Amino acid sequence: MFQDASGLIAYNPPGFHYGAAAVDFAGRSAFVVAGFGGPNRVLAWSGGQLRDVASPELADEGRQAIAVAAGDLDGDGREELYVLNTDTFAGPKRHADRLFKLRPDGHWDDLFARPENAGVRNLAAGRSVAVIDRRGVGRYGFFVANYGRPMRLYELAPGGALADLAPPLDLARTTGGRGVLSLPVFSAYPDLFCVNEQGPNFAFRNRGDGTFQEVARDLRLTDCDEPGRGVTAVDAGCEFGLCWGNWDGPHRLMVRGAGAWKDRATPGLAFPSAVRTVIAADFDNDGTDELFFNNLGEPNRVFRVGVLEDGVELTMLDAGAALDPDGYGTGAAVCDIDGDGVLELLVSRGEKAAQPLAIFKARSPYSNWLRVRPLTRFGAPARGAVVRAEYGGRVRVKGVCAGSGYLCQMEPVAHFGLGDARAVERVTVTWPDGASVVLLNPGGNRTVTVPYPRG
């Protein structure tokens, strides 16, 4: 299915790479890759290649970064960048995380380095980071899944300092935190789903006012005995399913049933592997999602998710070059970085041995697509928004990624492959506060930017 396109990276030395995020810097897409014991990288499209444009502040060579996520913290229309550093497996650590804000002169400040924020720095070993606009106001908090220490949720306080709101919101749970998904999957508002090891998963359902109720047991999503890693939301027919990987344990594909969720994983999908990131995307533009399982030191796997009237149908595909059997995969992210309507899959590798990054691209006979890019009321990417597209007699659903995979975050765009269809008839965009816009006949083979509705 995939061909190797790693030659698109202009400079690609071996390294210990971990999490990756597809971010929007003033309308310019880039992959940010966490460097463990080496520089963080910012790969932007320029002159037909991906070139590293990281400033010295973002490269931050003295830290051990493993996860990264972006979101507009302060409502200025530009995304801040959270880089999670982990110099120990669990518990307390030496090096705090970074929360970078872009200055008008093009340089970046670390908000945690400001004196007023010293008391809330994250000095606990963590794994994944996600953003959430829990109240639907267009300003995002950064949720950090820590390992052996309480979870964190950083937002700006009224005076401009950072505040950890996890304790008052009852999100400061202590467990072996691993993967995080931020999207409206349990309610009509932004929720959080955490896959953990050494304890049950957490499903934090938004009550609609920015507070949460933990409902994993009620929904049968705890998976208590398995060590979770990557998690993603997948189109299961007008609504989201949940897919997550368990390290050397059975992987799950959970679809909503009557009152609870049921595991629809086939034996092939469930078969254990040394999994890290799990991604759902329409890589080949055939009109259905594929699930990509990024494994460490063993072949990766790809499955097509067909939507049936009574559930889902899974087909294992030939991954082609993305099989990558000798790759020490740690993270992955997707983005149409070159603007041709076909997603690029970046895989970060390392951990057991220094390896270069990899880029894979699907071969497909389908040439039609539509991309929808919602914005907040401040003009930043509306991460956590939900987009539904109607075409060819069906409805497809996509979430604008606020954090998923494992250590990672995908591009802030809903990408729809159209298969045999030539155009989309109707698109509905729903923002985290419940506001919605309907676009009639948006067509195809274009990116539609959708501002937040006014009035």
N, C-alpha and C positions, 0 to 999 in steps of 0.2 A: 504493500500500500504506500509506504513512505520511501522517498529517496533522500540520500544524504545531501544536504545543502550547506554543510559547515564551512565551505569555502566562502560563503557570504561574510564571514567574520574576518575583518582585515588583519587583526593581530590576535592570535589564539594560543597562547602558551599554556602548558599544563599547569594546573593549580588545584587547590582544595576548595571546590566551589560547592555552595549549599543552596539556600533558597533563591528564588527568582521572582520578580514581579514585572508586569507590563504596566508602565505608568504613563501619565500624560503630563508633560512639562510644557505648559503654555501652548497646548495644541499639537505638540510634537511627541510622537510615541517613542518609547525607549524601553529596552530590557534593563532592569537593574539586577545584578547578580551579587549575592553575598559572598565575600571572600574570607575564608577561615585561615588566619595567619598570613594573608596576602591582601592585596587591594580589592575593595569592592569595585565592580565594573558597571558602567552606564553605556550601553550599546545603542546608538542611534543610527538611523538610516541616512547615509550621506554618500553621494557619488557611486551609487550602486552597490555599496557594502555597508556592513555594520561596523561602525568605528567607535572606539572608547572615548567618550567625552566627559568622563568623570573628573570633577575638580578635585584638588587635594583634600578638601574637607570630606567629600563623599567617598573618595578612595580609602581614607582612614586606615592606613596599612597597619597600625599598631593594635588593632582589635581582632576579635575572632567572631565574625558575623555568621549567622546561620539562617536568619529569616528577615523578610522585608515586606512592607506593605505601605501603600500611599492612600491619602485621603485629605480632604480640605478641613483641617482642624478649626480654623478661625473664621471661615466664611469670606476670605478675600478672593475667592475664585481660582486659587492655585493649590495644588496638592502638596501637603507636607509628606515627608518620608520617614518612616520608622524603621530603624535597623536594630535588630535584636542580636546582642552579643552573648555568647555562652562559652565561658572558659572552663566549665566544669559540667559533669553529667547531670547533677541534681543539687538542689539546695542553694546555699549562698554562693556568689561569684565575686570576682575582683572588679571586672570591668562593667560599667553601667551601659545600658542601651543608649542609642542616639535617637533623637527626634529632630530631624533637619527641617529648617524653614528657609526658603529662598529669600535673599535680600534683594532690594532694588538694583544693587550693583552686580548681581549675578553670582555672588558667593552665598554660602550656606551657613547658617547659625545652628548650633545644637541647643535646643530649648532646655534640655536637661542640665546644660552647663551654666545656666543662669542661677544666681544665688537663691532666688525665690523658689526654685524648683528642686533644690538639693535634697530636701527631705522626702521627696516622693520618687526619686530615681529607682528604677528597677534593678536591684542587686541580687536577683534570684535567677537561677538557670531556667531558661524558657525554651520554647520550641516555635510555635506558630503565632502569627499576628494577623488580625483582621480589623477592618474599620466598620463602624456601625453608626448610622444616624437614627438613634433609638427613639427620638421624639419627632422626627420628620421636619427638622428646622433647617436642613441644609448644612449643618456643621457636624463633623464626624468625631467620634471617640475612637481610640486605639485600644482594642482588646488584646491582651497578651496571655497566652496559655503557658503558665509556668509549670515547672516540674519539681514537685516536692515543696513548693511554696504557694501561697494564695495567687489566684488569677488576678489580673489587673485590668482596669478600664480607665484610661486617661482621657479627660476632657478639659477644656479651658474653663476655669472658674470666672465669675463676673469681673474680678480684678485683673484678669489676664494671666494668672499663674496656672500651672497644671495641677489638677486634682485627681486623685484616684477614687473613683466613684464605685468601684466594685464592692467594698464593704457595705455601704448603705443600700445597695441594690441587691444584696445577697448573691453576688457573683463571685465573691472571693473564696471560692472552694479550693481545697488543697488536694491534689492528686498527681498522677503522672500525666500531665497535660501534653497532648501531641498535636492533633489536627483541629482546625477551627473552620467552620462555615458560617458566614453571615449573610442571611437572606430571609425573606418571608416564606418559611416553609411550614410553620405550625400555626400561623395567624396571618392576618392581612397586613401586618407591620413587621419591621425588621426583627428577626429572631437570631439566636445564636445556638449552634450545635457543636459540641466539643466531643471528639473521640479521644479516649484516654487509654492508658494502660495502668495496671495495678489498681483498677477500680472501674466503676460504671461510667458510661458516657453521660453527658449532660445535655438536656434539651431545654433551653431557656426560651419560653414562649412570652412574647411581648404582649402585655395586657392592653396595649393601645395608648398608654400614657407614658411609655418609656420605662416602666417597671416590668419585672419579669417573674414568671412562675416556672419552676423546674418540673418538667413533665415527662422525663425520659422513661420512667418506670410505667407510667400510665399508657404511653405510646408503644411500649415494648421495644425500646431503642437502646437499652442499657448495655447489652453485649458485655456483661461484667467480666467474663473470664478471658477476654481476648485483648492483645496489645495493639490498639489502634494506631494508624499512621495517617495516610491521606484520606480526604473526604471531599466529595463534590456533589452538586445537585445536577440531576439529569432530567431531560424532558421525558416524562412518562405518560404523555397524552393529556394536554391541557393543564397539567399540574406537575409539581416537582416530585421526583423520586430522589432517594438518597443512596449514594454508593460510597462505601469506604473500604479501605484495605486494612487488614490486620497482619502484623508482622509474623510471618510463618504460621498464620492461622487462617481460618476460612474468611474469605472476603464476602461482603454483603451488598445486596442490591435491594433496598427496602422501598416498597410501594405502598401508598396509603390504601388501607382497606376500610371496613366498616368500624370506625372508632379507633383503630390501631393500625400499625404498619406491619406488613408481612414481607419476609425475605423471599425474593424471586430470583436469587442467584442460581444459575445452572452449575452443575459440577465443575465445568470448565472454568467459569468465572470464579467460583468459590475456592478452587484449588490453591492451597497456601503458597506464598512466595515471600521473598525478602523485599516487600513492597515499601515504597516511599510515597511519592506523589501519585494521586489519581486525578485524571482530568476528563471532563466530558466536553466534547466540542464536535462540530461537523467539519472534520478535517478535509473531506473530499467533496463537499458541497452536494451530496446526494439527497439531502433533505431529511436525514436521520442523524442522531448523535452517535459518535463513537466514544468508547471508554478506553483511555490509555492508562495502563498500569506500568509505572516506572519502577523497575526493580533494581536492586543493588547486587551486582556481580552475577546476575543470571538473566536470561532473555526477558525482555519486556513483552507485554501482551496488549492486543487491541481487540475490542469487541464492538460489533454494531448493535445498537439498541433499536429494535423495531417496535413500534407501538401498535398493539392489537386492541380490539374492543374489550377483551377480558384481561388485559395485562400487557406484558412486554415479552418480546422475543429476542434472544441473544444469539449472535453468530460470531464465532471467533474468526478473525481475519489474519491474513498474512501481513505481518508488520513490516516486511521488507527491510530496508536499512535500519529502521528504528527498532528492530529486534535487539541490536546492540548488546550481544551476550556478554561481552567483556567490559561493559561500562559499569562504573560504580555510581549509578544514578542516585542523586540526592534530592534534586528539585527539578521542576519543569514549569514552564509558563507558555501561553499561546498569545499571539498577536499577529494581525496582518501588518507586519512591520514595513513591507515594501509597497503596500497600497494596491495590490493586484487582485484583491478579492479572495485569495486563498491564504489560510492561516499558516503561519510559521510556528513550529513547535521547537522551543529552545529547551534543551536538557542540560542541566548543570551536573557535573560529575566530579568525583574526588573521594574524599573520606578515607578509603583504604589505600589509595595511591593517587598521586597527582595526575590529573587527566585534563585535556582541553575540553572546552564547551562543545556541544553538538547542536546543529540546526537540522531539522527534518521537515520535509514538505511532501504533502500527499499528491500522488498522481491521480487524476480524475477525468472522466469524460464529461463531467457536468460543469458547465461554465457560468451558470447563473447564481446570483447571490444577492442578499440585501443586508446591510449593516446599519444598526440603529444606535445612536450615541446620545442618550439623554443627559441633560445638564441640570444642576441644582439651580435654585433661585439666584445663586451668586455666580453662576457660569462655570462651575467646576464639574468634573464628571460625577454623575448621580449614581454612585456605587450603591448597590442594594435595590435599585429600581427593577421592576419586572416588565418585560416586553413580550407581548403575544402577537404573533403574525398569522394571518389567515390567508391561505392560498391552496389551490388544488383540492378543495373540499375538506381541508383539515386545519387544525389550530396547533401551532407550536409555541412553546413557552421557553423563555431564556431569562436568566437573572444577570444583571450587570454586576460583575464580580466585585465583592468587597473583601474577599479572602477565602481561599479554598485550596485544595491540593494537599500539600504538606510543606510548611515553611514558606508558602508561595501565595501569589495573587495574579489573576489573569487580567487581560486588558479590560478597560471600562466600556466595552461595546458589546451589544447583542448581535452575534453573527449568525445569519440564517443562510444555509445552502438551500437552493430551490429545487434541486433535482431536475425533473423533466419540466417543471413549471418555468414560465418566462418572467413572471412578475408577481408581486404580492398585492392582494386586493385590499387588505385592511391591517393596520397595526394599532395596537393599544399599548400605551406606555403608562405605567402606574408608578408614582413616586413613593418614597417611604412614608409620607404623611397621608397617603390614600388619594391624592389628587391624580387625575388621569387625563390623557389626551388621546383622541382617535384620529389617525391619519388614514384617509381614503385614497386608494390607488397610488401608493408611494413608488410603485414600479419595481425595478430591479437593477442590479449591477451599479449600485451607488451607495454611498454612506449618507444617511439622513441624520442630521443633528437636530435634536428636539429640545428647545428651551423649556424651562419650567413654566407652566401656564400662569398668566397674570390675569387677575380680575375674575 
